[in-house]
Amino acid sequence: MPGKTLDFVGATGRAALRFAGTVGEWGVLMQDTIRGLRAVRIWRHLVFEQMMRIGVASVPIALFIAAFTGIVLALQASYTFTGAVPVYLVGSLVGKTMIIELGPVLTGLALAGRVGASIAAELGTMRVTEQIDALETMAYDPAAYLVLPRVLAGAVMFPAVTLLASALGIVAGWLTAIQLLEMSTPEFVRGLETFFVPFDVVFSVIKSFSFGLTVTSLGCFFGFRTRGGAAGVGRAATSAVVASSMVILVFDAFWAAVLL
Amino acid sequence: MIRLRGVHKAFGEKVVLKGFDLDVPRGATVALIGASGAGKSVVLKHIVGLLAADRGSVAVDGREVAELDQEALYALRRRVGYVFQFAALFDSMTLVHNVEMGLRRVPGLSRRDIRRRAAECLELVDLEGLGDRYPAEISGGQRKRAGIARAIATRPRYLLYDEPTTGLDPVTTTVIGRLILRLREEIGATGLVVTHDLGTAYEVADSMAFLHDGRVRAHDAPGEIRISGDPVVRSFIEGAPELMETLA
């Protein structure tokens, strides 16, 4: 039995060391990326293209998720409140929940799958086919050329897509309320305004900004450290999505604890 | 001049270079031959600072590569053209944009100069008219030539070729060999050609270095290597593993 306990302690220690090493490698890549800010000529013309790929191309999936979330929130709020709580509070619940929680988190998780996997697979393929080495041999800083435009685009576009998605979720909740729940528009709006504070929007932007940095930087990180051909690219994409999703949920709790 | 002295390199438990020495004199073309996995490409990556030696010295034009700051390293890389084994072309870009990539990092070149020089390089490797194609739309031999065009675009002082003929048919192999010779005449670059294709090595090299067990086992003129009495060298050039077995 002591032998098994020692094995467990040893395995835990090795896993902790690997984890710390991985976090350290991510930190080094981020340091290189921040240094890359100086090389404006390398990255400035690439940011817009990445904003289109990361942000604009993600709008349909984000809106789809937000619309159905808004509908379900309205229906479930009505079901829960019936006979106990004034029904106009359906508007409060839909608005508050979409802005401060489900809008940012569901958009973040959806984009972790779409954007994070795509970045990791693209850069992973570039790594295993020596395209990143080729960039270096041509005197390009890969962090400035590949990572920085993606991280900047993610930091800007995640909040934008999240705000759009939250707004559509609220609209979907409102349409559901007036069409299926026999509420009036003034009732829904009254509920919406009752607990709304402008800081909610700031809170949503801060969260989604951190999610954008998380998804894009982890996508780049796992792409950069890809080894082993097609299987390695697949592993990089999976790791990027899993790690991004976990960090998003950790950040979600962190911001709630710190800012609310 | 490229000079490597006592270079050691290991990847985890796997020791690849164990005191590797090689000189590539100015204007010469040296072929580095050896078995697959012997560490030939690792040598090239040390020269441009993609890998750092665990021990030993790697110097280009008298300056230690490991001691260069970022700007000096970029300046070195602009003087070195690197032809990758599988071309490593940027698959999201057309051939002409691939060639222009390196030129955009050369100070003082206008857009017009860049376009003109990219077109010249594609012409030099007989790819004129294919500049608008993507790497996926051309053959393996054309990809190799496009990789060479990209490497020579900055008019480098040194050209490093990593297995330039691997995976090509005999005719295309000959075409690439002749291209390497022609480029040497036209741009006068010092060359280091990593290959296990002996035909190409005999054709393009002034001297051949044989990498075995992490060190240079023999370094001589192609004619001398061809008639080497060293059983390890003979085993490689004759493709006769039984000669190696007699040593074991």
Interface residues (C-beta under 8 A of the other chain):
Chain A: M126 T129 E130 Q131 D133 A134 L135 E136 T137 M138 A139 Y140 D141
Chain B: K45 V48 L50 Q70 Y74 A75 R77 R78 V80 Y82 F84 Q85 F86 A88 L89 F90 D91 M101 G102 R105 R150 T154
